[in-house]
């Protein structure tokens, strides 16, 4: 049974237009919803189709924010011209998630980023992105293994002094990989805490904060079989449960 006092975890959604009917939806990724619930949090979806005032009112009720995967971020947010491989831009979602990331940082509200969310956090805090790994990273691994989201695509090497290493309980981890972009220049005040063997940045955190952590892989597709991936969600939800001001 769910604890009614459990922390409320906002998870952002993506616009979806049905190709059959043209009907418009906001949809959330099921893995993130299930992982947050299993970690003891109360997952709530944050609609993407709301204006700033409604967004702020929703945000003010939350104990933690999870930014999940999705399409690419408009490169204008990090002052770059668009690469031909950059796709699925939704400026409204970019803007909404960047606001949420900045508000969370300002209030030290626990913030967890996954894949696109990891990239959104880096951009929101002043970093840049690699717009297309295959065309911009020499001797790159295959980071875009899309047929099965549970596939072990590559390892990551984790900084032993990081919060990530403490949560995972190891400095080496097998991860899935469903991305063609990555963090370029890490934002000021963030620490890079994991690299793939080809040098691609796979995790960031802000050690001074209660919980500001992001990963490039998809723990929400692995947590059911991998306790280390589950611990990412438990650590996040536990940090979110620590609010005392309401
Ligand atoms: Mn990867």
Boltz pocket constraint, residues with backbone or C-beta under 6 A from the ligand:
constraints:
  - pocket:
      binder: B
      contacts: [[A, 142], [A, 143], [A, 154], [A, 176], [A, 177], [A, 178], [A, 179], [A, 196], [A, 200], [A, 202], [A, 216], [A, 217]]
      max_distance: 6.0
